[in-house]
Amino acid sequence: MKNIFKIVLITALSFFFSNVDLMAQKFGHFNSGNFIEAMPERVAADKELETIQKQLVEEIKTKEDALLQKYAQVRKLVDSKALSQKDLADRQADLQKDQAAIQQLGREGEQKVLKRRQELFTPILNRISDAVKAVGKENGFEMIFDTSVYNAILFAADSEDITPLVKAKLGL
């Protein structure tokens, strides 16, 4: 009987101490969006993206202006009845081809901007991620949550804001 009591007591104590370890887990949180805004590299990246977008808008505007001039010339010829049906059909096809080229330029430009944005921001995001991982390891966090993601955390108790630690790690 004493042996059974000892086994139950040892089992209960080991269960209690294993749960104490679980209760001692350390959780943290921070807002990655705030860090992206604070990174000095972001300003240069935004300026480069703005330059690319302005160049694209100017190129499209130039092509649209040329298309409008072409359209006005065709309209003038139609009004003066100087075009045959075949010539009119050829000119309309040419105008449609130019319009499609402008639309294609816009789509390709958007893809170019998105690709460049990813190229510019990936190192920034990696730097933040590395800093968060280092803070997590150095300070014994089990999990760190990003509060910038909407509805990612529905409830958090006993969570520590690691913003100052990550700022220090990034030198901000």
Beta strands, then each sheet from edge to edge (+ up, - down):
strand 1: 27-30
strand 2: 143-146
strand 3: 159-161
sheet 1: 2+ 1+ 3+
end
